[in-house]
Amino acid sequence: MSLSLYILLMGVQGSGKGTQAAFLQNETNIPHISTGDLFRAMKTRTDDLARSIQETMNSGKLISDEQTNAVVKDRLAQQDAANGAILDGYPRTIPQAEWLENHLTEQGKKLNAVILLQLDPYVAFKRTFGRVGAKGEYNIYYNDEGVKSQFVDHDEKAYPPRLDATLSATGEKLLRRPDDASADAILKRIDTFMAETQVLIPHYRHKRLLYEIPAEQPIDVVRFAIKHIVDSVKP
């Protein structure tokens, strides 16, 4: 019987997935593995796998399921993931999901739970477009969470107004994350997530692995729900 713990954490932007992943990592002592981080790391690596990924990215082509699986396999083989992992952003397709299940089975392991942080797309957009953080830290704050904010006209009227935000308690200036500055980009990411999960949700529900948590609840309430789920599936 495997004593390892593999959790898939799913949630649209603004659902608090990053915050909850950090909590889970501390709670379980297994690494939070984000495929976004893995692919960014590939840009500075020089091994054959990284070169293959770089060539595909530079050509403008989409990363294949096989390449994505290889990147995840490489990460799961590292020592800190010997007893499990919190997967974030993977799998995104049914072939990836099936590969992961087969890969874990070959090692006498299994996916223990898929936790979906549910959030209405409109709320997800509102949260994401309004989230800001301290420079260099990006502890995330939302416009209604102790933040004073206003939109200020740009000196050159050709540009849209900018968000001017400060932390109410200290007056510290807060910045919008670069990838949250474009409403179109945010909407595209929400649409992509919704399209991907439409396929994966029934797949994992059929396997009785899916746990759904309303993410509009307070952070501590969501955290308690996640802890309860993880405690119930621990080997």
Residue frames as a rotation matrix with the C-alpha (Angstrom) as fourth column:
MET 1
0.571 0.821 0.000 0.00
0.821 -0.571 0.000 0.00
0.000 0.000 -1.000 0.00
SER 2
-0.221 -0.671 0.708 1.36
0.633 -0.651 -0.419 3.40
0.742 0.356 0.569 -1.02
LEU 3
0.090 0.175 -0.980 1.87
0.927 -0.375 0.018 5.99
-0.365 -0.910 -0.196 1.70
SER 4
-0.888 -0.448 0.104 2.23
0.447 -0.788 0.422 8.82
-0.108 0.421 0.901 -0.80
LEU 5
0.059 0.904 -0.423 -0.29
0.593 -0.373 -0.714 11.62
-0.803 -0.209 -0.559 -1.30
TYR 6
-0.884 -0.282 0.373 -1.14
0.464 -0.434 0.772 13.15
-0.056 0.856 0.515 -4.68
ILE 7
0.023 0.876 -0.481 -3.62
0.572 -0.406 -0.712 16.01
-0.820 -0.259 -0.511 -4.80
LEU 8
-0.576 -0.083 0.813 -4.83
0.758 -0.427 0.494 17.84
0.306 0.900 0.309 -7.91
LEU 9
-0.259 0.436 -0.862 -5.89
0.534 -0.679 -0.504 21.41
-0.805 -0.590 -0.057 -7.07
MET 10
-0.518 0.185 0.835 -8.09
0.802 -0.234 0.549 23.10
0.297 0.954 -0.028 -9.65
GLY 11
0.202 0.639 -0.742 -9.52
0.730 -0.603 -0.320 26.60
-0.653 -0.477 -0.588 -9.62
VAL 12
0.510 0.046 0.859 -10.05
0.721 -0.567 -0.398 29.56
0.469 0.823 -0.322 -11.92
GLN 13
-0.624 -0.739 0.254 -7.93
0.514 -0.633 -0.579 32.66
0.589 -0.230 0.775 -11.36
GLY 14
-0.450 0.427 0.784 -9.18
-0.593 -0.799 0.095 34.60
0.668 -0.422 0.613 -8.38
SER 15
0.521 0.697 -0.493 -10.35
-0.139 0.639 0.756 31.44
0.842 -0.325 0.430 -6.62
GLY 16
0.551 -0.387 0.739 -7.51
-0.834 -0.214 0.509 31.60
-0.039 -0.897 -0.440 -4.10
LYS 17
0.948 -0.144 -0.286 -5.81
0.063 0.960 -0.273 28.53
0.313 0.241 0.919 -5.49
GLY 18
0.086 -0.991 0.103 -2.28
0.036 -0.100 -0.994 29.87
0.996 0.089 0.027 -4.92
THR 19
-0.152 -0.062 0.986 -3.06
-0.895 -0.414 -0.164 30.75
0.419 -0.908 0.007 -1.31
GLN 20
0.707 0.517 0.482 -4.59
-0.677 0.692 0.250 27.35
-0.205 -0.503 0.840 -0.62
ALA 21
0.759 -0.514 -0.399 -1.75
0.116 0.711 -0.694 25.53
0.640 0.480 0.600 -2.41
ALA 22
-0.230 -0.863 0.450 0.77
-0.391 -0.341 -0.855 27.23
0.891 -0.372 -0.259 -0.11
PHE 23
0.105 0.366 0.925 -1.29
-0.994 0.067 0.086 26.15
-0.030 -0.928 0.370 2.90
LEU 24
0.948 0.313 -0.062 -1.48
-0.317 0.944 -0.092 22.57
0.030 0.107 0.994 1.63
GLN 25
0.362 -0.896 -0.258 2.25
-0.012 0.272 -0.962 22.46
0.932 0.351 0.088 1.02
ASN 26
-0.425 -0.509 0.748 2.94
-0.713 -0.320 -0.623 23.49
0.557 -0.799 -0.227 4.62
GLU 27
0.293 0.681 0.671 0.27
-0.941 0.330 0.075 21.16
-0.170 -0.654 0.737 5.98
THR 28
0.973 0.219 0.072 1.35
-0.194 0.947 -0.256 18.04
-0.124 0.236 0.964 4.07
ASN 29
0.195 -0.981 0.023 5.07
-0.452 -0.069 0.889 18.65
-0.871 -0.184 -0.456 3.53
ILE 30
-0.002 -0.192 0.981 4.76
0.810 0.575 0.115 17.72
-0.587 0.795 0.154 -0.14
PRO 31
-0.803 -0.495 -0.332 5.67
0.263 -0.795 0.547 20.16
-0.535 0.352 0.768 -2.94
HIS 32
0.437 0.841 -0.319 3.28
0.068 -0.385 -0.920 22.42
-0.897 0.380 -0.225 -4.79
ILE 33
-0.610 -0.650 0.454 4.03
0.452 0.185 0.873 21.76
-0.651 0.737 0.181 -8.46
SER 34
0.412 0.695 -0.590 2.75
-0.123 -0.599 -0.791 24.39
-0.903 0.399 -0.161 -10.88
THR 35
0.286 -0.305 0.908 3.15
0.869 0.481 -0.111 23.56
-0.403 0.822 0.403 -14.56
GLY 36
0.938 0.035 0.344 3.37
0.189 -0.884 -0.427 27.28
0.289 0.466 -0.836 -15.29
ASP 37
0.644 -0.747 0.168 6.45
-0.614 -0.372 0.696 27.47
-0.457 -0.551 -0.698 -13.07
LEU 38
0.259 -0.547 0.796 7.88
0.305 0.828 0.470 24.33
-0.916 0.122 0.381 -14.68
PHE 39
0.558 -0.004 0.830 7.61
0.830 0.005 -0.558 25.73
-0.002 1.000 0.006 -18.19
ARG 40
0.941 -0.278 0.195 9.11
-0.270 -0.961 -0.065 29.06
0.205 0.008 -0.979 -17.13
ALA 41
0.459 -0.802 0.383 12.04
-0.409 0.192 0.892 27.15
-0.789 -0.566 -0.240 -15.63
MET 42
0.507 -0.227 0.831 12.55
0.654 0.730 -0.200 25.34
-0.562 0.645 0.519 -18.94
LYS 43
0.966 -0.085 0.246 13.64
0.117 -0.704 -0.700 28.64
0.233 0.705 -0.670 -20.50
THR 44
0.511 -0.809 0.290 16.89
-0.856 -0.508 0.091 28.62
0.074 -0.295 -0.953 -18.50
ARG 45
0.410 -0.350 0.842 17.69
-0.216 0.860 0.463 24.90
-0.886 -0.372 0.277 -18.59
THR 46
-0.026 -0.544 -0.839 20.03
-0.972 -0.181 0.147 23.37
-0.232 0.819 -0.524 -21.18
ASP 47
-0.581 -0.161 0.798 19.14
-0.162 0.983 0.081 19.65
-0.798 -0.082 -0.597 -21.10
ASP 48
-0.977 0.140 0.163 17.47
0.202 0.340 0.919 17.81
0.073 0.930 -0.360 -23.99
LEU 49
-0.187 0.972 -0.140 13.97
0.980 0.175 -0.095 18.07
-0.068 -0.155 -0.986 -22.56
ALA 50
0.118 0.189 -0.975 14.30
0.359 -0.923 -0.135 21.81
-0.926 -0.334 -0.177 -22.02
ARG 51
-0.785 -0.463 -0.410 15.70
-0.210 -0.424 0.881 22.32
-0.582 0.778 0.236 -25.53
SER 52
-0.760 0.575 0.303 12.73
0.625 0.518 0.584 20.43
0.179 0.633 -0.753 -26.98
ILE 53
0.182 0.850 -0.494 10.31
0.911 -0.335 -0.240 22.65
-0.370 -0.407 -0.835 -25.07
GLN 54
-0.156 -0.332 -0.930 12.21
0.069 -0.943 0.325 25.81
-0.985 -0.014 0.170 -26.03
GLU 55
-0.969 -0.236 0.078 12.14
0.075 0.021 0.997 24.88
-0.237 0.972 -0.002 -29.73
THR 56
-0.369 0.912 0.181 8.40
0.906 0.308 0.291 24.31
0.209 0.271 -0.939 -29.62
MET 57
0.303 0.481 -0.823 7.73
0.708 -0.692 -0.144 27.55
-0.638 -0.539 -0.550 -27.77
ASN 58
-0.418 -0.575 -0.703 10.00
-0.045 -0.760 0.649 29.56
-0.907 0.303 0.292 -30.08
SER 59
-0.947 0.078 0.310 8.24
0.320 0.253 0.913 28.14
-0.008 0.964 -0.265 -33.14
GLY 60
-0.668 0.741 0.061 4.89
-0.743 -0.669 -0.017 29.37
0.029 -0.057 0.998 -31.87
LYS 61
-0.293 0.546 -0.785 3.45
-0.167 0.779 0.604 25.85
0.941 0.308 -0.137 -31.74
LEU 62
0.547 0.561 0.622 1.44
-0.750 -0.001 0.661 24.46
0.372 -0.828 0.420 -28.85
ILE 63
-0.596 -0.692 0.407 3.19
-0.802 0.533 -0.269 22.23
-0.031 -0.486 -0.873 -26.32
SER 64
-0.162 0.531 -0.832 2.00
-0.429 0.722 0.544 18.66
0.889 0.445 0.111 -26.92
ASP 65
0.812 0.487 0.321 0.51
-0.523 0.362 0.772 16.35
0.260 -0.795 0.549 -24.30
GLU 66
0.723 -0.586 -0.366 3.61
0.547 0.809 -0.216 14.17
0.423 -0.044 0.905 -24.62
GLN 67
-0.253 -0.842 0.476 5.94
0.280 -0.535 -0.797 17.08
0.926 -0.069 0.371 -23.90
THR 68
0.110 0.380 0.918 3.83
-0.751 -0.574 0.327 18.25
0.651 -0.725 0.223 -20.98
ASN 69
0.960 0.256 -0.117 3.78
-0.142 0.801 0.582 14.74
0.242 -0.542 0.805 -19.53
ALA 70
0.336 -0.917 -0.214 7.56
0.660 0.392 -0.641 14.55
0.671 0.074 0.737 -19.88
VAL 71
-0.318 -0.413 0.854 8.00
-0.237 -0.837 -0.493 17.82
0.918 -0.359 0.168 -17.98
VAL 72
0.474 0.578 0.664 5.73
-0.807 -0.017 0.591 16.61
0.353 -0.816 0.458 -15.17
LYS 73
0.900 -0.185 -0.394 7.44
0.236 0.968 0.084 13.20
0.366 -0.169 0.915 -15.07
ASP 74
-0.057 -0.983 0.174 10.81
0.405 -0.182 -0.896 14.93
0.912 0.020 0.409 -14.75
ARG 75
-0.252 0.008 0.968 9.54
-0.652 -0.740 -0.164 17.00
0.715 -0.673 0.191 -11.80
LEU 76
0.732 0.623 0.276 7.83
-0.629 0.462 0.625 14.10
0.262 -0.631 0.730 -10.03
ALA 77
0.641 -0.564 -0.520 11.09
0.395 0.824 -0.407 12.15
0.658 0.055 0.751 -10.19
GLN 78
-0.196 -0.742 0.641 12.82
-0.295 -0.579 -0.760 14.67
0.935 -0.338 -0.106 -7.93
GLN 79
-0.725 -0.258 -0.639 13.48
0.391 0.610 -0.689 13.66
0.568 -0.749 -0.341 -4.35
ASP 80
-0.936 0.341 0.092 11.15
-0.284 -0.574 -0.768 16.18
-0.209 -0.744 0.634 -2.70
ALA 81
-0.094 0.942 -0.323 8.21
-0.989 -0.052 0.136 14.65
0.111 0.332 0.937 -4.59
ALA 82
-0.818 -0.312 -0.482 8.97
-0.308 0.947 -0.091 11.08
0.485 0.075 -0.871 -3.54
ASN 83
-0.850 0.497 -0.174 6.03
0.437 0.481 -0.760 11.07
-0.294 -0.722 -0.626 -1.11
GLY 84
0.136 0.969 0.208 3.56
0.931 -0.053 -0.362 12.97
-0.340 0.242 -0.909 -3.25
ALA 85
-0.913 -0.388 0.124 2.74
0.405 -0.835 0.372 16.33
-0.040 0.390 0.920 -4.76
ILE 86
0.075 0.888 -0.453 0.11
0.347 -0.449 -0.823 19.05
-0.935 -0.096 -0.342 -5.07
LEU 87
-0.614 -0.296 0.731 -0.46
0.762 0.017 0.647 19.41
-0.204 0.955 0.215 -8.81
ASP 88
0.128 0.566 -0.815 -1.58
0.212 -0.818 -0.535 22.79
-0.969 -0.104 -0.224 -10.11
GLY 89
0.176 0.003 -0.984 -2.38
-0.810 -0.568 -0.147 23.40
-0.560 0.823 -0.098 -13.79
TYR 90
-0.495 -0.313 -0.811 -2.00
-0.715 0.677 0.176 19.75
0.494 0.667 -0.559 -14.74
PRO 91
-0.690 -0.171 0.703 -3.57
0.643 0.302 0.704 17.72
-0.333 0.938 -0.098 -16.18
ARG 92
-0.532 0.494 -0.688 -5.50
-0.450 -0.853 -0.265 19.87
-0.718 0.168 0.676 -18.63
THR 93
-0.140 0.475 -0.869 -6.66
-0.933 0.230 0.276 17.22
0.331 0.849 0.411 -21.09
ILE 94
0.808 0.491 0.326 -8.04
-0.566 0.800 0.198 13.69
-0.164 -0.345 0.924 -20.82
PRO 95
0.673 -0.625 -0.396 -4.87
0.171 0.652 -0.739 12.17
0.720 0.430 0.546 -22.40
GLN 96
-0.315 -0.786 0.532 -2.78
-0.435 -0.379 -0.817 13.98
0.843 -0.489 -0.223 -19.75
ALA 97
0.158 0.465 0.871 -5.12
-0.987 0.077 0.138 12.75
-0.003 -0.882 0.471 -17.00
GLU 98
0.966 0.227 -0.122 -4.89
-0.238 0.968 -0.082 9.17
0.100 0.109 0.989 -18.24
TRP 99
0.263 -0.944 -0.197 -1.11
0.053 0.218 -0.974 9.36
0.963 0.246 0.108 -18.52
LEU 100
-0.300 -0.375 0.877 -0.81
-0.788 -0.421 -0.449 10.63
0.538 -0.826 -0.169 -14.95
GLU 101
0.545 0.594 0.592 -3.03
-0.820 0.525 0.229 7.86
-0.174 -0.610 0.773 -13.61
ASN 102
0.920 -0.237 -0.312 -1.03
0.068 0.882 -0.467 5.21
0.386 0.408 0.827 -15.49
HIS 103
0.027 -0.975 0.221 2.29
-0.188 -0.222 -0.957 6.72
0.982 -0.015 -0.189 -14.42
LEU 104
-0.167 -0.038 0.985 1.32
-0.966 -0.195 -0.172 6.68
0.198 -0.980 -0.004 -10.75
THR 105
0.816 0.537 0.214 -0.12
-0.565 0.820 0.097 3.16
-0.123 -0.200 0.972 -11.01
GLU 106
0.619 -0.658 -0.429 3.16
0.025 0.562 -0.827 1.88
0.785 0.501 0.364 -12.45
GLN 107
-0.458 -0.820 0.344 4.85
-0.298 -0.224 -0.928 3.10
0.838 -0.528 -0.142 -9.27
GLY 108
-0.413 0.383 -0.826 2.24
0.760 0.645 -0.081 1.59
0.502 -0.661 -0.557 -6.97
LYS 109
-0.864 0.113 -0.490 0.78
0.227 -0.782 -0.581 5.03
-0.449 -0.613 0.650 -6.29
LYS 110
-0.189 0.858 0.477 -2.47
0.964 0.070 0.256 6.83
0.186 0.509 -0.841 -7.08
LEU 111
-0.687 0.155 0.709 -4.16
-0.082 -0.987 0.137 10.20
0.722 0.036 0.691 -7.33
ASN 112
-0.825 0.298 -0.481 -5.88
0.564 0.364 -0.741 10.63
-0.046 -0.882 -0.468 -3.97
ALA 113
0.135 0.900 -0.414 -8.17
0.729 -0.373 -0.574 13.59
-0.671 -0.224 -0.707 -4.62
VAL 114
-0.587 -0.156 0.794 -9.10
0.678 -0.630 0.378 16.30
0.441 0.761 0.476 -7.10
ILE 115
-0.166 0.478 -0.863 -10.15
0.767 -0.487 -0.418 19.49
-0.620 -0.731 -0.285 -5.31
LEU 116
-0.348 0.161 0.924 -12.06
0.766 -0.519 0.379 22.03
0.540 0.840 0.057 -7.39
LEU 117
-0.621 0.133 -0.773 -12.37
0.463 -0.733 -0.499 25.55
-0.632 -0.668 0.393 -6.01
GLN 118
-0.116 0.699 0.705 -15.62
0.985 -0.012 0.173 26.71
0.129 0.715 -0.687 -7.61
LEU 119
-0.469 0.000 -0.883 -16.06
0.299 -0.941 -0.159 30.38
-0.831 -0.339 0.441 -8.45
ASP 120
0.625 0.753 0.204 -18.54
0.522 -0.210 -0.827 32.16
-0.580 0.623 -0.525 -10.68
PRO 121
-0.011 -0.693 0.721 -16.72
0.994 -0.088 -0.069 33.49
0.111 0.716 0.689 -13.79
TYR 122
0.507 0.244 0.826 -17.98
0.270 -0.956 0.116 37.04
0.818 0.164 -0.551 -13.16
VAL 123
0.981 -0.176 0.083 -16.65
-0.127 -0.256 0.958 36.98
-0.148 -0.950 -0.274 -9.59
ALA 124
0.404 -0.877 0.260 -13.38
0.782 0.478 0.399 35.50
-0.474 0.042 0.879 -10.89
PHE 125
0.084 -0.340 0.937 -12.99
0.788 -0.553 -0.271 38.41
0.610 0.761 0.221 -13.32
LYS 126
0.760 0.287 0.583 -13.89
-0.055 -0.865 0.498 41.01
0.648 -0.410 -0.642 -10.70
ARG 127
0.889 -0.457 -0.029 -11.42
0.125 0.182 0.975 39.56
-0.441 -0.871 0.219 -8.19
THR 128
0.236 -0.866 0.441 -8.60
0.914 0.352 0.203 39.16
-0.331 0.355 0.874 -10.69
PHE 129
0.169 -0.141 0.975 -8.92
0.656 -0.723 -0.218 42.57
0.736 0.677 -0.030 -12.35
GLY 130
0.709 0.199 0.676 -8.97
-0.258 -0.820 0.511 44.18
0.656 -0.537 -0.530 -8.90
ARG 131
0.874 -0.376 -0.309 -6.21
0.470 0.489 0.735 42.26
-0.125 -0.787 0.604 -7.15
VAL 132
0.578 -0.721 0.383 -3.01
-0.382 -0.654 -0.653 44.04
0.721 0.230 -0.653 -6.22
GLY 133
0.772 -0.371 -0.516 0.06
0.621 0.613 0.488 43.32
0.135 -0.697 0.704 -4.13
ALA 134
0.730 -0.604 -0.320 3.14
-0.250 -0.672 0.697 44.86
-0.636 -0.429 -0.642 -2.54
LYS 135
0.634 -0.545 -0.549 6.12
-0.694 -0.088 -0.714 45.21
0.341 0.834 -0.434 -4.87
GLY 136
-0.371 -0.893 -0.255 8.33
-0.730 0.450 -0.513 42.11
0.573 -0.004 -0.819 -4.85
GLU 137
-0.821 0.094 0.563 5.96
-0.417 0.575 -0.704 40.15
-0.390 -0.812 -0.433 -2.61
TYR 138
-0.525 0.727 -0.443 2.55
-0.559 0.098 0.824 39.88
0.642 0.680 0.355 -4.22
ASN 139
-0.820 0.556 -0.139 0.65
0.420 0.418 -0.805 39.06
-0.389 -0.719 -0.576 -1.09
ILE 140
-0.699 0.542 0.466 -2.69
0.434 -0.196 0.879 39.40
0.568 0.817 -0.098 -2.79
TYR 141
-0.678 0.581 -0.451 -5.27
0.192 -0.452 -0.871 41.97
-0.710 -0.677 0.195 -1.73
TYR 142
-0.350 0.649 0.676 -8.61
0.907 0.055 0.417 42.68
0.233 0.759 -0.608 -3.33
ASN 143
-0.571 0.077 0.818 -10.25
0.136 -0.973 0.186 46.06
0.810 0.217 0.545 -3.73
ASP 144
0.402 0.829 0.389 -12.70
-0.349 -0.254 0.902 45.36
0.847 -0.498 0.187 -0.91
GLU 145
0.689 -0.215 -0.692 -10.14
0.623 0.664 0.414 44.00
0.370 -0.716 0.592 1.55
GLY 146
0.576 -0.440 -0.689 -8.63
0.499 -0.478 0.723 46.98
-0.648 -0.760 -0.056 3.35
VAL 147
-0.498 -0.736 0.459 -7.49
0.813 -0.211 0.543 48.61
-0.303 0.643 0.703 0.12
LYS 148
0.279 0.488 -0.827 -8.10
0.017 -0.864 -0.504 52.19
-0.960 0.126 -0.249 -0.99
SER 149
-0.578 -0.493 0.650 -8.26
0.612 0.265 0.745 52.30
-0.540 0.829 0.149 -4.77
GLN 150
0.451 0.684 -0.574 -9.31
-0.068 -0.615 -0.786 54.50
-0.890 0.393 -0.231 -7.65
PHE 151
0.234 -0.342 0.910 -8.81
0.945 0.301 -0.130 54.64
-0.229 0.890 0.394 -11.38
VAL 152
0.177 -0.316 -0.932 -6.68
0.075 -0.940 0.333 57.60
-0.981 -0.129 -0.143 -12.44
ASP 153
0.979 0.206 0.014 -6.63
0.041 -0.128 -0.991 59.00
-0.202 0.970 -0.134 -15.97
HIS 154
0.194 -0.938 0.287 -3.37
0.896 0.288 0.337 58.45
-0.399 0.192 0.897 -17.83
ASP 155
-0.188 -0.353 -0.917 -1.44
0.047 -0.935 0.351 61.57
-0.981 0.023 0.192 -18.85
GLU 156
-0.887 -0.060 -0.457 -1.78
-0.451 -0.091 0.888 60.45
-0.095 0.994 0.054 -22.44
LYS 157
-0.124 0.970 0.211 -5.50
-0.806 0.025 -0.591 59.99
-0.578 -0.243 0.779 -23.06
ALA 158
0.026 0.094 -0.995 -4.79
-0.841 0.540 0.029 57.26
0.540 0.837 0.093 -25.61
TYR 159
-0.768 -0.358 -0.532 -4.12
-0.027 0.847 -0.531 54.90
0.640 -0.393 -0.660 -22.70
PRO 160
0.290 0.916 -0.276 -6.82
0.299 0.187 0.936 53.56
0.909 -0.354 -0.219 -20.36
PRO 161
0.513 -0.062 0.856 -6.98
-0.719 -0.576 0.389 54.76
0.469 -0.815 -0.340 -16.74
ARG 162
-0.391 -0.701 -0.596 -4.56
-0.089 0.673 -0.734 53.10
0.916 -0.234 -0.326 -14.32
LEU 163
0.663 0.597 -0.452 -5.45
0.343 0.295 0.892 51.56
0.666 -0.746 -0.009 -10.97
ASP 164
-0.336 -0.705 0.625 -4.03
-0.376 -0.508 -0.775 53.55
0.863 -0.496 -0.094 -8.05
ALA 165
0.679 0.601 -0.421 -4.18
0.057 0.529 0.847 51.45
0.732 -0.599 0.325 -4.87
THR 166
-0.429 -0.767 0.477 -2.78
-0.561 -0.188 -0.806 51.68
0.708 -0.613 -0.349 -1.34
LEU 167
-0.338 0.244 -0.909 -3.09
0.629 0.777 -0.026 49.48
0.700 -0.580 -0.416 1.73
SER 168
0.489 0.676 0.551 -5.50
0.090 -0.667 0.740 51.26
0.868 -0.313 -0.387 4.08
ALA 169
0.881 -0.070 -0.468 -3.69
0.473 0.193 0.860 50.30
0.030 -0.979 0.203 7.29
THR 170
0.174 -0.943 -0.283 -0.22
0.710 -0.079 0.700 51.49
-0.682 -0.323 0.656 6.26
GLY 171
0.645 0.091 -0.759 -0.57
-0.343 -0.853 -0.393 53.64
-0.683 0.513 -0.519 3.15
GLU 172
-0.407 -0.845 0.346 1.79
-0.058 0.402 0.914 51.28
-0.912 0.352 -0.212 1.32
LYS 173
-0.030 0.343 -0.939 1.47
-0.947 -0.310 -0.083 51.56
-0.319 0.887 0.335 -2.46
LEU 174
-0.013 0.133 0.991 0.14
0.020 0.991 -0.132 48.41
-1.000 0.018 -0.016 -4.09
LEU 175
-0.561 -0.300 -0.771 0.71
-0.744 -0.226 0.629 47.28
-0.363 0.927 -0.097 -7.65
ARG 176
0.667 0.745 0.014 -1.35
-0.615 0.561 -0.554 45.30
-0.420 0.360 0.833 -10.10
ARG 177
-0.031 -0.654 0.756 0.29
0.152 0.744 0.651 42.10
-0.988 0.135 0.076 -11.32
PRO 178
-0.646 -0.304 -0.700 1.43
-0.554 -0.444 0.704 42.55
-0.525 0.843 0.119 -14.95
ASP 179
-0.967 0.250 -0.051 -0.59
0.146 0.707 0.692 39.55
0.209 0.662 -0.720 -16.16
ASP 180
-0.277 0.912 -0.303 -3.75
0.890 0.125 -0.438 41.01
-0.362 -0.391 -0.846 -14.56
ALA 181
-0.609 -0.058 -0.791 -3.54
0.043 -0.998 0.040 44.42
-0.792 -0.010 0.611 -16.24
SER 182
-0.851 0.282 -0.444 -5.40
-0.501 -0.180 0.846 43.38
0.159 0.942 0.295 -19.40
ALA 183
-0.119 0.903 0.413 -9.12
-0.734 0.200 -0.649 42.65
-0.668 -0.381 0.639 -19.14
ASP 184
0.517 0.297 -0.803 -8.99
-0.823 0.431 -0.371 40.74
0.236 0.852 0.467 -22.43
ALA 185
-0.422 -0.767 -0.484 -6.16
-0.516 0.642 -0.567 38.52
0.745 0.011 -0.667 -21.16
ILE 186
-0.778 0.202 0.595 -8.06
-0.534 0.286 -0.796 37.78
-0.330 -0.937 -0.115 -17.95
LEU 187
0.275 0.960 -0.056 -11.22
-0.811 0.200 -0.549 36.85
-0.516 0.196 0.834 -19.86
LYS 188
0.279 -0.250 -0.927 -9.21
-0.743 0.555 -0.373 34.59
0.608 0.793 -0.031 -22.15
ARG 189
-0.786 -0.617 -0.035 -7.68
-0.434 0.591 -0.680 32.75
0.440 -0.519 -0.733 -19.17
ILE 190
-0.443 0.721 0.534 -11.12
-0.620 0.184 -0.763 32.31
-0.648 -0.668 0.365 -17.60
ASP 191
0.503 0.649 -0.571 -12.54
-0.856 0.283 -0.432 30.96
-0.119 0.707 0.698 -20.87
THR 192
-0.139 -0.659 -0.739 -9.61
-0.638 0.631 -0.442 28.55
0.758 0.410 -0.508 -21.23
PHE 193
-0.894 -0.188 0.406 -10.04
-0.446 0.460 -0.768 27.25
-0.042 -0.868 -0.496 -17.69
MET 194
-0.057 0.964 0.261 -13.79
-0.722 0.141 -0.677 26.76
-0.689 -0.227 0.688 -18.14
ALA 195
0.471 0.203 -0.858 -13.26
-0.836 0.412 -0.362 24.86
0.280 0.888 0.364 -21.39
GLU 196
-0.494 -0.758 -0.425 -10.64
-0.519 0.650 -0.555 22.58
0.697 -0.054 -0.715 -19.84
THR 197
-0.853 0.136 0.504 -12.63
-0.437 0.340 -0.832 21.79
-0.285 -0.931 -0.231 -16.71
GLN 198
0.164 0.960 -0.228 -15.77
-0.955 0.096 -0.282 20.98
-0.248 0.264 0.932 -18.70
VAL 199
0.313 -0.148 -0.938 -13.93
-0.515 0.803 -0.299 17.85
0.798 0.577 0.175 -19.84
LEU 200
-0.623 -0.740 -0.254 -12.02
-0.178 0.450 -0.875 16.99
0.762 -0.500 -0.412 -16.66
ILE 201
-0.509 0.457 0.730 -14.82
-0.859 -0.217 -0.463 17.44
-0.053 -0.863 0.503 -14.11
PRO 202
0.616 0.785 -0.066 -16.99
-0.787 0.617 -0.004 14.54
0.038 0.054 0.998 -15.35
HIS 203
0.220 -0.635 -0.741 -13.86
-0.242 0.700 -0.672 12.41
0.945 0.327 0.001 -15.80
TYR 204
-0.793 -0.604 0.083 -12.86
-0.194 0.121 -0.974 12.78
0.578 -0.788 -0.213 -12.16
ARG 205
-0.227 0.796 0.561 -16.42
-0.967 -0.115 -0.227 12.72
-0.116 -0.594 0.796 -10.87
HIS 206
0.604 0.430 -0.671 -16.89
-0.595 0.803 -0.021 9.32
0.530 0.412 0.741 -12.55
LYS 207
-0.084 -0.747 -0.660 -13.79
0.147 0.646 -0.750 8.08
0.986 -0.160 0.055 -10.75
ARG 208
0.793 0.508 -0.337 -15.14
0.419 -0.053 0.906 9.42
0.442 -0.860 -0.255 -7.42
LEU 209
-0.179 -0.935 -0.307 -12.08
0.973 -0.122 -0.195 11.60
0.145 -0.334 0.932 -6.96
LEU 210
-0.435 0.007 0.900 -13.73
0.331 -0.929 0.166 15.02
0.838 0.370 0.402 -7.28
TYR 211
-0.097 0.374 -0.922 -14.37
0.963 -0.199 -0.182 17.29
-0.252 -0.906 -0.340 -4.30
GLU 212
-0.148 0.139 0.979 -15.97
0.594 -0.779 0.200 20.69
0.791 0.611 0.033 -4.92
ILE 213
-0.231 -0.009 -0.973 -15.61
0.902 -0.376 -0.211 23.69
-0.364 -0.926 0.095 -2.60
PRO 214
0.723 0.496 0.481 -17.35
0.628 -0.761 -0.161 27.08
0.287 0.418 -0.862 -3.10
ALA 215
-0.219 -0.973 -0.074 -14.40
0.947 -0.193 -0.257 29.49
0.236 -0.127 0.963 -3.31
GLU 216
-0.038 0.235 0.971 -16.36
0.082 -0.968 0.237 32.67
0.996 0.088 0.017 -2.58
GLN 217
0.848 0.314 -0.426 -16.30
0.403 0.138 0.905 31.69
0.343 -0.939 -0.010 1.10
PRO 218
0.751 -0.611 0.251 -13.73
-0.656 -0.644 0.394 33.23
-0.080 -0.460 -0.884 3.49
ILE 219
0.060 -0.847 -0.528 -10.18
-0.725 0.326 -0.607 31.91
0.686 0.419 -0.595 3.08
ASP 220
-0.679 -0.370 0.634 -10.21
-0.730 0.438 -0.526 30.14
-0.083 -0.819 -0.567 6.44
VAL 221
0.262 0.854 0.449 -13.47
-0.633 0.504 -0.588 28.35
-0.728 -0.130 0.673 5.65
VAL 222
0.764 -0.066 -0.642 -12.08
-0.569 0.400 -0.718 27.11
0.304 0.914 0.268 2.33
ARG 223
-0.277 -0.961 -0.016 -8.86
-0.773 0.233 -0.590 26.10
0.571 -0.152 -0.807 4.07
PHE 224
-0.404 0.202 0.892 -10.75
-0.737 0.506 -0.448 24.07
-0.542 -0.838 -0.056 6.68
ALA 225
0.694 0.720 0.002 -12.74
-0.545 0.526 -0.653 22.31
-0.471 0.452 0.757 3.95
ILE 226
0.457 -0.623 -0.635 -9.55
-0.620 0.289 -0.730 21.43
0.638 0.727 -0.254 2.08
LYS 227
-0.551 -0.695 0.463 -7.91
-0.808 0.305 -0.504 20.12
0.209 -0.652 -0.729 5.25
HIS 228
0.045 0.670 0.741 -10.95
-0.683 0.562 -0.466 17.96
-0.729 -0.485 0.483 5.97
ILE 229
0.868 0.270 -0.416 -10.78
-0.496 0.482 -0.722 16.46
0.006 0.834 0.552 2.47
VAL 230
0.101 -0.929 -0.355 -7.05
-0.656 0.206 -0.726 15.82
0.748 0.306 -0.589 2.59
ASP 231
-0.510 -0.260 0.820 -7.27
-0.841 0.352 -0.412 14.25
-0.182 -0.899 -0.398 6.05
SER 232
0.384 0.790 0.478 -9.99
-0.611 0.605 -0.510 11.92
-0.692 -0.096 0.715 4.76
VAL 233
0.954 -0.012 -0.300 -7.94
-0.252 0.513 -0.820 10.66
0.164 0.858 0.486 1.79
LYS 234
0.079 -0.979 0.188 -4.53
-0.989 -0.101 -0.109 10.42
0.125 -0.177 -0.976 3.43
PRO 235
0.210 -0.051 -0.976 -3.16
-0.226 0.969 -0.099 6.85
0.951 0.242 0.192 3.27
